[in-house]
């Protein structure tokens, strides 16, 4: 059975203008190449609607007490755990990661929400002595609308976990899922719809152009977080600079070589090379074949509980 996803915009699970126009993104199981679902692709107008809904909801959210915000985050964490098996199985099929590798993702996502909910009493400024007749005060205020563009490898975990800090600080969030593995983003949308005020979190699907670009350039987006490639990070940084003064955080991929010396334990090397996910392995002549065979034996289908890599 294939999944037909939706976007969460202003409290409504919808296909948006993109889906209504017949613009959809198909998702395939990387292990079998079989189609497993599709999601609507957001247009620039969908992005604008989501951001404006977030900006409107953020004002009421920021006015709430930190204890109310913390309670909402804990409710979302509980809802995520309740649908954990469903999220896990769909994520494995959509990303190609194995069940074994993904086991912790749901718990990490819920744990982030609970951790930041626990920091409610730490949302405070500072009092700084200045002179005998003066006192300096610092107050912390939310940015407003925060954009999160999440990567393909652990999309649910990154999308859900990265809601925690901005929401606890009084912001609203617009998430863009990765176009290669977007399906669990629709589940996150359903969970946010039931646990949070309408418009506070918006979940969009779509490609970098036009959806990602429109999100980064939107004048109401003041804070951007992105995890992904260097090329896309540079494009985001450029677009943000051209459209306003925005706080941008980039976590970008690297080219980390895994170097194997002749005296290394090759069984251990296989284990660490697979776990490390480096861009390449530099190995002495004579050891290459054993490493290839060992690495291949550690790979398996997404349903595998013990394979090291999908």
Secondary structure by P-SEA (a helix, b strand, c coil): ccccccccccccccccccccccbbbbbbccccccccbbbbbbcaaaaaaaaaaaaaaaaaaaaccaaaaaaaaaaaaaaaaaaaaaaaaaaaaacccccccccaaaaaaaaaaaaaaaaccccbbbbbbccccbbbbbbbbbccbbbbbbbcccaaaaaaaaaccccccbbbbbbbcccccccaaaaaaaaaaaccccccbbbbbbccccaaaaaaacccccbbbbbccaaaaaaaaaaaaaccccccccccccbbbbbbccccaaaaaaaaaaaacccbbbbcccaaaaaaaaaaaacccccccccccc
